Amino acid sequence: MTDLAKYRNIGIFAHVDAGKTTSTERILKLTGKIHKTGEVHDGAATTDFMEQEAERGITIQSAATTCFWNEHRLNIIDTPGHVDFTVEVYRSLKVLDGGIGVFCGSGGVEPQSETNWRYANESEVARCIFVNKLDRMGADFYRVVDQVRNVLAANPLVMTLPIGIEDDFVGVVDVLSQKAYIWDDSGLPENYEVTDIPADLVEKAAEYREQLIETAVEQDDELMMAYMDGEEPSLEDIKRCIRKGTRDLAFFPTYCGSAFKNKGIQLVLDAVVDYLPSPTEVDPQPLTDGETGEATGETALVSIDEPLRALAFKIMDDRFGALTFIRIYSGVMRKGDTILNSFTGKTERIGRMVEMHADDRTELDYAQAGDIIAVVGMKNVQTGHTLCDPKNPCTLEPMIFPEPVISIAVAPKDKGSTEKMGIAIGKMVAEDPSFQVETDEDSGETILKGMGELHLDIKVDILKRTYGVELTVGQPQVAYRETITREVEDSYTHKKQSGGSGQFGKIDYRIKPGEPNSGFTFSSTVVGGNVPKEFFPAIEKGFKGMMETGTLAGFPVLDVEVELYDGGFHAVDSSAIAFEIAAKGAFRQSIPKAGPQLLEPIMKVDVFTPEDHVGDVIGDINRRRGMIKDQEAGATGVRVKADVPLSEMFGYIGHLRTMTSGRGQFSMEFSHYAACPANVAETVIAAEKEKKAAK
């Protein structure tokens, strides 16, 4: 059994290109996990092992790896920075106890770092800050610290100061010990010496140390009183206070350096060990009621003596089969154990358990509370499922994923690949909950839905390379509907005489608009047996069958009420089929008279924008026929809520990023159907007629 106090589960997250993956590489090199560091720009980084990652130089999947520092075990997850893959950051934060937010020394606090910071705040994850790339042109450590304060509304606790800047960046001053760490030009992380602070920084370092101690002792009233009386607290006491404040999110220890040049990483690793919480120091995960999803008030205590409780937070398909990444919150998991998946109610046997190192692995026989491991070959487990002891079933708080906002139609280039495509897409949907698939019943096309254009672009690329399925990709589509706007009273007679028994059915009816979302309703007020009761179901079936294709452009019809009030029948020639045909003819005859109208899907759109771009964003939503519902200002920007027609939202993310210099973000979900303006309806109807003519 290992001591849980020596565990640190941490994630590294930041904006695209702030240097997360490079920082991870340096940490692995320093901790002796790898002997040659791979570079992102050469496509050789350890944690970026997908072909698409190596090529584009971006991280797409979060990768997990384990290493050791100062006799502490670090489980590190390197997460993507790109907005289309925030689901990866979100699910990683869910299972971590601490994090390192990496900011670029010249780029500062960028939009995606704001989003990730917001996610981390929601998940209440303690973190350190590492201001990276101080060897770059335009780097300015103090400016970034101010941005953390102003843009993120966070409180950075400066722990190191840079010595030199840009090309002259040689090392850092450790504010607490008042020593300078200076690296030589060999580029090796271990070649540094600890010296006195350079003369020009002595005053600044003393000033920052005073600020540091003042902020730290606020965590302990007794120390604070003693400090105010002029008594300097001991180093242990200061560290204890920093640790407490970090854990309570009162402040964030802030470090600086250059991961690429191997400068300053050791101090960040020391900070992880000294200040970030171990699994036992974090608030335990709440348990929820499996059926209602409400919190039960119980928690999963991080302890080996508790029953097993674990969360599957990621599923990955690789050359060895399906891997399920699991964070164990309490208890012990052994090879060969039978565990319960509380979501499906089924049990599974643990076959092989492995400790991951990017895409290499080490076999394990058992794992315990606090561990992040992967299990090979689990059958019915999906992201967010709870795995527990069959004798003590429980459900951990599940993960909530954003709904996809964009869809494209795809078809395999050769007919033979249809089944292959189905299997591949099935695996991909299991890996990524923000990626969904459905089949369009009208056209038989396969519709892929995702978080953005890059997201779907990568999915199509993975299908092509990993699974060998070439796709034809269509234009994004909108699902229109039709309805009627006024009441019509009408009569229809179906009769057919051609020797022998004929067909006869006469119906008098009213058709009127129904309540929103009521679908189709049928009623009868016939008196005196003019239409015998046994024919009512046939008449209803006739009308209902016609609701699938409207008379305007062939879209399904919504919200229609039909009332049958009179009619006529023939003792010999009337039959159920005759009345069904009469109802179909009646629908075709009367709907065009009832003011048919085209409906379009309206989306509930939630846009997040920095304050200085609110005007542009609102103007743009108005141009897209949107209705602004609400605006609320937050610490880092403004949220604008609006209802906008789906047809106007294609390509929106591109426009939004241009308008807000890449800092805006949005999410949208279906709200309701509303009437199309006449000019839009005309265009849609004309396009549908053209399609039909082409067929």
Secondary structure, 3 states (H helix, E strand, C coil): CCCHHHEEEEEEEECCCCCHHHHHHHHHHHCCCCCCCCCHHHCCCCCCCCHHHHHHCCCCCCEEEEEEECCEEEEEEECCCCHHHHHHHHHHHHHCCEEEEEEECCCECCHHHHHHHHHHHHCCCEEEEEEECCCCCCCCHHHHHHHHHHCCCCCEEECEEEECCHHHCCEEEECCCCEEEEECCCCCCCCEEEECCCHHHHHHHHHHHHHHHHHHHCCCHHHHHHHHCCCCCCHHHHHHHHHHHHHCCCCEEEEECECCCCECHHHHHHHHHHHCCCHHHCCCEEEECCCCCCEEEEEECCCCCCCCEEEEEEEEEECCEEEEEEEEEECEEECCCEEEECCCCEEEECCEEEEEECCEEEEECEEECCCEEEEECCCCCCCCCEEECCCCCCEECCCCCCCCCEEEEEEECCHHHHHHHHHHHHHHHHHCCCCEEEECCCCCCEEEEECCHHHHHHHHHHHHHCCCCCEEECCCCCCCEEEECCCEEEEEEEEECCCCCCEEEEEEEEEEECCCCCCEEEEECCCCCCCCHHHHHHHHHHHHHHCCCCCCCCCCECCEEEEEEEEECCCCCCCHHHHHHHHHHHHHHHHHHCCEEEEEEEEEEEEEECHHHHHHHHHHHHHCCCEEEEEEECCCCEEEEEEEEHHHCCCHHHHHHHHCCCCCEEEEEEEEEEECCHHHHHHHHHHHHHHHHHC
